[in-house]
Amino acid sequence: MKHIDIKDIQTKAEYVDTDVTVCGWVRTSRDSKNMAFLEMNDGTSLKHLQIVIDKSALDNYDFALKLGTALKVTGTVVPARQGSVEINAKEITLLGDCPADYPLQKKRHTLEFLRTMPHLRVRTNTFNAVLRVRSVMAASIHKYFQDRNYVYINTPLLTGSDCEGAGEVFKVTTIGYSDQYKSEEEYYSNDFFGKKAGLSVSGQLEGEVAAMAMGKIYTFGPSFRAENSNTPRHVAEFWHIEPEVAFAELDDIIEIAEDMIKYIVRDVMEKCPQELAFFNQHFEKGLIDKLQHLLDSEFEILDYTKAIEILKDAKKEFVYPVEWGCDLQTEHERYITEEVFNKPVFITNYPKDIKSFYMKQNPDGKTVAATDLLVPGVGEIIGCSEREADYDKLVEAMKARNMNMDEYADYLELRKFGSVPHSGFGLGFERIIMYVTGMSNIRDVILYPRTVGSIR
């Protein structure tokens, strides 16, 4: 049906004093003696559009006052208070009725309550704003890389190897439960691929393949991790941005990561001022100042060993003890970013034993050329490293982890045929959305969160 987006009605002066048709859902309503008022939203704008009903001109309007009802409204656009506009209704058509048990009757609901109804929570102001910011950020990421000569690569979601080497992979099978097979090997030999398969935890390994031909590539798609972590920062299915850059060492990729983060934040601040003002008011006071501070700051680069020293000297009791060789926990990351530096921090040169097999080994024999980008309020949002380009060192690292070399034959051959220094990183899309919006739980920045014990 022909209609005009509510955002266009609100932003384009050409519609004032003209008759238009809009469609949307009733978000609020109130009735008085001579007039009735609706606020409608069609998803194109965070701000609702007021519909004014003159009872002397329209009768049989009661159906339009029910929250959640879908309507088509024809009327005249007129100026309203504070530079906004509203529509004086001439005709209202019911598109979809909504009964009294519609669960979103109140203006404010807890996020915990809204998680019980992901199919309806998108109609609230909060998720209207979250999903619009998410959309803008996705477009911004593509534009950043496209404008800099990166090639967009679609890596497989079905894989025969585990990128992280940690075994946290969702298994893919067409057989399912069966007691017909004597061994795991026999089971998988009869499965669809004739071998064990799973959902990809990362497109990095295949991304490196593409980078060895295209030079600069990026992937942007879903990743899956069967990690039993029921925390505000973990979901089993998330979206992943992974550039791989040939002829780039660790310092180069750190520079690219900082530049990309600032580009995304700057773009969102420019394109989503209403949404950020909403988050600033309702979820994180000072959010806009925080984002501006990020743009104005030069990110800190801090050696892991120095970070451990800072944490050990801290006059603070941590739940997890700190010693050289430990993996930093969220409490450690937030202390460094929020209480020590008050800005994003790259932690570099981690112990090799707590990092993945593919990371370039440093000359000290103890650390790898890796970095994590930590941001205030969230912790780690980027995992980054220079990749090990030396065949023998890579084989050594894989053998030390008892990895099946046959599963990584293609990856190893990259080190034989024209190997070059190259680096890349993985940015968890939902985590950067959390940082930009001030939302404190990853379940609230994705349409349908998949977590331990929960899928619908």
C-alpha positions as CSV (number, residue, x, y, z in Angstrom):
1,M,0.0,0.0,0.0
2,K,1.2,3.5,-0.8
3,H,2.4,5.4,2.2
4,I,5.2,7.7,3.4
5,D,7.8,6.8,6.0
6,I,7.3,8.6,9.3
7,K,10.9,9.7,9.3
8,D,10.4,11.5,6.1
9,I,7.2,13.2,7.4
10,Q,9.3,14.4,10.4
11,T,12.3,15.6,8.6
12,K,11.1,17.0,5.2
13,A,9.4,20.4,5.2
14,E,7.8,19.6,1.8
15,Y,5.1,17.6,3.5
16,V,3.8,20.4,5.8
17,D,0.2,21.4,4.9
18,T,-0.2,18.5,2.5
19,D,-2.3,15.3,2.8
20,V,-0.3,12.2,3.4
21,T,-0.8,8.5,4.3
22,V,1.3,6.8,7.0
23,C,1.3,3.3,8.4
24,G,2.5,2.1,11.8
25,W,1.8,0.7,15.2
26,V,0.1,2.6,18.1
27,R,2.7,3.2,20.8
28,T,0.7,5.4,23.2
29,S,-2.8,6.9,23.2
30,R,-5.0,9.2,25.2
31,D,-8.6,10.3,25.0
32,S,-10.2,13.5,26.1
33,K,-13.7,15.1,25.7
34,N,-13.4,16.5,22.2
35,M,-10.1,15.1,21.0
36,A,-8.0,11.9,21.0
37,F,-4.3,11.5,20.4
38,L,-2.2,8.6,19.2
39,E,1.5,8.3,18.8
40,M,2.5,6.0,16.0
41,N,5.8,4.5,14.9
42,D,6.7,2.5,11.7
43,G,10.3,1.7,12.7
44,T,11.9,4.4,10.5
45,S,12.5,6.8,13.4
46,L,13.0,6.7,17.1
47,K,10.6,9.6,17.6
48,H,6.9,8.8,17.4
49,L,4.5,10.7,15.2
50,Q,1.4,12.2,16.8
51,I,-2.0,11.6,15.2
52,V,-4.7,14.1,16.3
53,I,-8.3,12.9,16.1
54,D,-11.1,15.5,16.1
55,K,-14.1,13.6,17.4
56,S,-16.4,16.0,15.6
57,A,-14.9,15.0,12.3
58,L,-14.3,11.3,12.9
59,D,-16.4,8.8,14.6
60,N,-15.9,5.1,15.3
61,Y,-12.2,5.6,16.3
62,D,-12.1,3.5,19.5
63,F,-10.3,0.7,17.8
64,A,-7.4,3.0,17.1
65,L,-6.7,3.7,20.8
66,K,-5.5,0.2,21.6
67,L,-1.7,-0.1,22.1
68,G,0.0,-2.3,19.5
69,T,-2.7,-1.9,16.9
70,A,-1.5,-1.5,13.3
71,L,-3.1,1.4,11.4
72,K,-3.1,3.3,8.2
73,V,-3.8,7.0,8.7
74,T,-4.5,9.6,6.1
75,G,-4.5,13.3,7.1
76,T,-2.9,16.7,6.9
77,V,0.6,17.3,8.2
78,V,0.7,20.4,10.4
79,P,3.4,22.1,12.6
80,A,3.4,21.2,16.3
81,R,5.4,22.2,19.3
82,Q,9.2,22.5,19.4
83,G,9.6,22.4,15.6
84,S,7.9,19.0,15.2
85,V,4.9,18.0,13.1
86,E,1.7,16.0,13.6
87,I,-1.1,14.7,11.5
88,N,-4.7,15.8,11.7
89,A,-6.5,12.6,10.9
90,K,-9.1,12.4,8.1
91,E,-9.3,8.7,7.8
92,I,-8.1,5.8,9.9
93,T,-8.0,2.2,8.7
94,L,-7.5,-0.8,10.9
95,L,-4.7,-3.1,9.5
96,G,-4.2,-5.3,12.5
97,D,-6.1,-5.4,15.7
98,C,-4.4,-5.9,19.1
99,P,-6.2,-7.3,22.1
100,A,-6.1,-6.1,25.7
101,D,-3.6,-8.8,26.7
102,Y,-0.8,-7.2,24.6
103,P,2.1,-7.4,27.0
104,L,3.7,-4.0,26.2
105,Q,1.2,-1.8,27.9
106,K,3.5,0.2,30.2
107,K,6.0,2.7,28.9
108,R,9.0,1.1,30.7
109,H,9.7,-2.6,31.2
110,T,12.8,-4.2,32.6
111,L,15.3,-5.6,30.1
112,E,15.0,-9.0,31.9
113,F,11.2,-9.0,31.2
114,L,11.7,-8.0,27.6
115,R,14.1,-10.9,27.0
116,T,11.2,-13.3,27.6
117,M,9.6,-11.9,24.4
118,P,12.2,-11.2,21.7
119,H,9.5,-11.2,19.1
120,L,7.8,-8.2,20.7
121,R,10.6,-6.3,22.4
122,V,11.7,-4.9,19.1
123,R,8.6,-2.6,19.3
124,T,10.0,-0.7,22.3
125,N,12.0,2.5,22.1
126,T,15.0,0.7,23.5
127,F,15.2,-1.9,20.8
128,N,14.1,0.5,18.1
129,A,17.2,2.5,19.0
130,V,19.5,-0.5,19.4
131,L,18.6,-2.1,16.0
132,R,18.9,1.2,14.2
133,V,22.4,1.9,15.6
134,R,23.3,-1.7,14.8
135,S,22.3,-1.1,11.2
136,V,24.2,2.1,10.9
137,M,27.3,0.5,12.4
138,A,27.2,-2.5,10.0
139,A,27.0,-0.1,7.0
140,S,29.8,2.0,8.5
141,I,32.1,-1.1,8.8
142,H,31.5,-2.1,5.2
143,K,32.2,1.5,4.0
144,Y,35.4,1.7,6.0
145,F,36.9,-1.3,4.4
146,Q,35.5,-0.8,0.9
147,D,36.9,2.8,0.8
148,R,40.4,1.4,1.6
149,N,40.6,-1.2,-1.1
150,Y,39.7,-4.3,1.1
151,V,37.9,-7.2,-0.6
152,Y,34.8,-8.5,1.2
153,I,35.1,-12.3,1.6
154,N,32.4,-14.8,2.6
155,T,34.2,-17.5,4.6
156,P,32.5,-20.9,5.2
157,L,30.2,-21.4,8.2
158,L,30.7,-25.2,8.0
159,T,34.2,-26.2,8.8
160,G,36.4,-29.2,9.4
161,S,38.8,-27.4,11.7
162,D,38.7,-25.4,14.9
163,C,40.4,-22.0,14.4
164,E,41.0,-21.4,18.0
165,G,42.2,-24.9,18.7
166,A,40.0,-24.9,21.9
167,G,37.4,-27.5,20.9
168,E,34.5,-25.2,21.6
169,V,32.8,-26.1,18.3
170,F,29.1,-26.9,17.7
171,K,29.1,-30.3,15.9
172,V,27.2,-30.6,12.7
173,T,25.8,-34.0,11.8
174,T,23.0,-35.5,9.8
175,I,23.0,-38.7,11.8
176,G,22.2,-37.5,15.3
177,Y,22.0,-39.9,18.2
178,S,22.9,-43.5,17.3
179,D,24.2,-46.6,18.9
180,Q,24.9,-48.3,15.6
181,Y,28.6,-47.3,15.4
182,K,31.5,-48.8,17.4
183,S,33.6,-45.7,17.4
184,E,33.6,-42.0,16.8
185,E,35.7,-42.5,13.6
186,E,33.1,-44.9,12.2
187,Y,30.3,-42.6,13.1
188,Y,31.8,-39.6,11.2
189,S,32.9,-41.7,8.3
190,N,29.2,-42.4,7.7
191,D,28.1,-38.8,8.2
192,F,27.4,-36.3,5.5
193,F,30.9,-35.1,4.9
194,G,32.6,-38.3,5.8
195,K,34.5,-36.6,8.6
196,K,33.8,-34.5,11.7
197,A,32.4,-31.1,10.9
198,G,31.2,-28.1,12.9
199,L,30.0,-24.5,12.8
200,S,32.8,-22.0,12.3
201,V,34.2,-20.2,15.4
202,S,36.0,-17.7,13.1
203,G,36.6,-17.1,9.4
204,Q,40.3,-16.2,10.1
205,L,42.0,-19.2,8.6
206,E,40.1,-19.0,5.4
207,G,40.5,-15.2,5.5
208,E,44.3,-15.7,5.5
209,V,43.9,-17.8,2.4
210,A,42.2,-14.9,0.6
211,A,44.7,-12.3,2.0
212,M,47.6,-14.3,0.4
213,A,46.0,-13.5,-3.0
214,M,44.0,-10.3,-2.5
215,G,46.3,-8.5,-0.1
216,K,43.6,-6.9,2.1
217,I,40.4,-8.6,2.9
218,Y,37.7,-8.6,5.5
219,T,34.9,-10.9,6.6
220,F,31.6,-9.9,8.3
221,G,29.4,-12.7,9.3
222,P,28.2,-15.0,12.1
223,S,30.5,-17.1,14.3
224,F,29.5,-19.9,16.7
225,R,31.1,-20.9,20.0
226,A,29.9,-23.7,22.2
227,E,31.4,-21.9,25.2
228,N,29.6,-22.5,28.5
229,S,29.9,-18.9,29.6
230,N,26.6,-17.5,31.0
231,T,27.9,-13.9,31.3
232,P,26.6,-10.5,30.1
233,R,29.4,-10.6,27.4
234,H,28.9,-14.0,25.9
235,V,26.5,-15.5,23.4
236,A,26.8,-18.7,21.4
237,E,26.1,-17.0,18.0
238,F,27.5,-13.6,17.3
239,W,28.7,-11.4,14.4
240,H,32.3,-11.1,13.7
241,I,34.4,-8.6,11.7
242,E,37.7,-10.1,10.7
243,P,40.2,-8.2,8.4
244,E,43.4,-9.9,7.3
245,V,46.2,-7.8,5.9
246,A,49.2,-9.0,3.9
247,F,52.5,-7.3,4.5
248,A,51.3,-5.9,7.9
249,E,53.1,-6.4,11.2
250,L,51.6,-6.0,14.7
251,D,52.1,-2.2,14.8
252,D,50.4,-1.9,11.4
253,I,47.3,-3.8,12.4
254,I,47.0,-1.9,15.7
255,E,46.9,1.3,13.8
256,I,44.2,-0.1,11.5
257,A,42.1,-1.3,14.4
258,E,42.2,2.1,16.2
259,D,41.4,4.0,13.0
260,M,38.5,1.7,12.2
261,I,37.0,2.0,15.8
262,K,37.2,5.8,15.6
263,Y,35.6,5.8,12.1
264,I,32.6,3.7,13.3
265,V,32.1,5.8,16.4
266,R,32.3,9.1,14.5
267,D,29.8,7.8,11.9
268,V,27.3,6.7,14.6
269,M,27.6,10.0,16.4
270,E,26.9,11.8,13.2
271,K,24.0,9.7,12.0
272,C,22.3,8.6,15.2
273,P,22.1,11.7,17.5
274,Q,18.6,10.9,18.7
275,E,19.4,7.3,19.5
276,L,22.6,8.2,21.4
277,A,20.7,10.9,23.4
278,F,18.2,8.2,24.3
279,F,20.9,5.8,25.5
280,N,22.7,8.7,27.3
281,Q,19.5,9.5,29.2
282,H,18.3,6.0,30.0
283,F,21.2,3.6,30.1
284,E,24.6,5.3,30.5
285,K,24.9,8.8,31.8
286,G,27.8,10.5,30.1
287,L,27.8,8.1,27.1
288,I,28.1,10.9,24.5
289,D,31.0,12.4,26.4
290,K,32.6,9.0,26.6
291,L,32.4,8.5,22.8
292,Q,33.8,11.9,22.2
293,H,36.6,11.2,24.6
294,L,37.4,8.1,22.6
295,L,37.6,10.1,19.4
296,D,39.9,12.7,21.0
297,S,42.2,10.1,22.7
298,E,45.2,8.3,21.4
299,F,44.7,4.7,22.4
300,E,47.3,3.4,24.9
301,I,49.7,0.6,24.0
302,L,50.7,-1.4,27.1
303,D,52.9,-4.4,27.3
304,Y,51.3,-7.4,29.0
305,T,54.2,-7.7,31.5
306,K,53.7,-4.0,32.5
307,A,50.0,-4.6,32.8
308,I,50.6,-7.4,35.3
309,E,52.9,-5.1,37.3
310,I,50.2,-2.4,37.4
311,L,47.5,-4.9,38.5
312,K,49.8,-6.4,41.2
313,D,50.6,-2.9,42.5
314,A,46.9,-1.9,42.5
315,K,45.4,-1.1,45.9
316,K,42.4,-3.2,45.0
317,E,41.2,-6.7,45.9
318,F,40.6,-8.7,42.7
319,V,38.5,-11.9,42.7
320,Y,41.0,-13.5,40.4
321,P,44.6,-13.4,41.5
322,V,47.1,-11.9,39.1
323,E,50.4,-13.5,38.1
324,W,52.5,-13.4,35.0
325,G,51.1,-16.0,32.6
326,C,47.5,-15.6,33.7
327,D,44.8,-14.6,31.2
328,L,43.3,-11.2,32.1
329,Q,39.8,-11.3,33.5
330,T,37.1,-8.7,32.9
331,E,37.8,-7.1,36.3
332,H,41.5,-6.7,35.3
333,E,40.6,-5.3,31.9
334,R,38.2,-2.7,33.3
335,Y,40.6,-1.6,36.1
336,I,43.2,-0.9,33.5
337,T,40.9,1.0,31.1
338,E,38.7,2.7,33.6
339,E,40.8,3.5,36.6
340,V,44.4,3.7,35.2
341,F,44.1,5.1,31.7
342,N,40.5,6.1,31.3
343,K,40.6,5.3,27.6
344,P,40.9,2.3,25.3
345,V,44.1,0.2,25.8
346,F,45.9,-2.3,23.5
347,I,47.6,-4.9,25.7
348,T,50.5,-6.5,23.7
349,N,52.9,-9.4,23.8
350,Y,50.9,-12.0,25.7
351,P,52.4,-15.2,27.0
352,K,52.3,-17.7,24.2
353,D,50.7,-20.5,26.4
354,I,47.5,-18.5,26.8
355,K,47.1,-17.5,23.1
356,S,46.2,-19.4,19.9
357,F,48.6,-21.5,17.9
358,Y,48.7,-19.2,14.9
359,M,50.2,-16.1,16.6
360,K,53.7,-15.1,15.7
361,Q,56.2,-16.1,18.3
362,N,58.4,-13.3,19.6
363,P,62.2,-13.7,19.8
364,D,62.0,-14.1,23.6
365,G,60.5,-17.5,23.2
366,K,57.8,-16.8,25.8
367,T,55.4,-14.3,24.2
368,V,53.6,-13.8,21.0
369,A,53.0,-10.7,18.8
370,A,49.4,-10.4,19.9
371,T,47.2,-7.7,21.3
372,D,43.7,-7.3,22.7
373,L,41.9,-4.0,22.6
374,L,40.2,-3.2,25.9
375,V,37.6,-0.5,26.3
376,P,36.1,1.1,29.4
377,G,32.8,-0.5,30.5
378,V,33.1,-3.6,28.3
379,G,36.6,-5.0,28.4
380,E,38.0,-6.8,25.4
381,I,36.3,-6.1,22.0
382,I,39.2,-6.9,19.6
383,G,41.6,-9.9,19.6
384,C,44.5,-9.2,17.2
385,S,47.8,-10.6,16.2
386,E,50.5,-10.9,13.7
387,R,50.2,-14.4,12.2
388,E,53.1,-16.9,12.4
389,A,54.5,-16.9,8.8
390,D,57.3,-19.4,9.5
391,Y,56.3,-23.0,8.6
392,D,58.5,-24.7,11.1
393,K,57.5,-22.5,14.0
394,L,53.8,-22.9,13.2
395,V,54.2,-26.7,13.1
396,E,56.0,-26.6,16.4
397,A,53.2,-24.6,18.0
398,M,50.5,-27.0,16.6
399,K,52.4,-30.1,17.8
400,A,52.7,-28.6,21.3
401,R,48.9,-28.5,21.4
402,N,48.4,-32.0,20.0
403,M,46.5,-30.6,17.0
404,N,45.6,-32.8,14.0
405,M,47.9,-31.5,11.3
406,D,45.8,-33.1,8.5
407,E,42.9,-30.8,9.4
408,Y,45.1,-27.7,8.7
409,A,47.0,-28.9,5.6
410,D,45.8,-25.9,3.5
411,Y,46.7,-23.5,6.2
412,L,50.2,-24.9,6.5
413,E,50.8,-24.8,2.8
414,L,50.3,-21.0,2.9
415,R,53.6,-20.9,4.7
416,K,55.3,-22.9,1.9
417,F,54.2,-21.0,-1.1
418,G,55.2,-17.3,-1.0
419,S,54.6,-16.7,2.7
420,V,54.7,-13.1,3.9
421,P,54.2,-11.2,7.2
422,H,50.5,-10.7,7.7
423,S,48.2,-9.7,10.5
424,G,44.6,-9.5,11.4
425,F,42.0,-9.1,14.1
426,G,38.5,-10.1,15.1
427,L,36.0,-7.6,16.3
428,G,33.0,-8.8,18.1
429,F,30.2,-6.8,16.5
430,E,27.8,-7.1,19.5
431,R,30.6,-5.9,21.9
432,I,31.3,-2.7,20.0
433,I,27.5,-2.1,19.9
434,M,27.4,-2.5,23.7
435,Y,30.2,0.1,24.0
436,V,28.5,2.6,21.7
437,T,25.0,2.3,23.1
438,G,25.9,1.8,26.8
439,M,23.8,-1.4,26.9
440,S,25.3,-3.6,29.6
441,N,24.2,-7.1,28.4
442,I,25.0,-8.6,25.0
443,R,21.6,-10.2,25.0
444,D,20.1,-6.8,24.4
445,V,22.0,-5.8,21.3
446,I,21.0,-8.8,19.1
447,L,17.6,-9.8,17.8
448,Y,17.5,-13.4,19.1
449,P,20.3,-14.1,21.6
450,R,21.5,-17.7,21.7
451,T,23.0,-18.6,25.2
452,V,23.6,-21.6,27.3
453,G,20.3,-23.5,27.8
454,S,18.3,-20.9,25.8
455,I,17.2,-21.0,22.2
456,R,13.9,-20.0,20.6
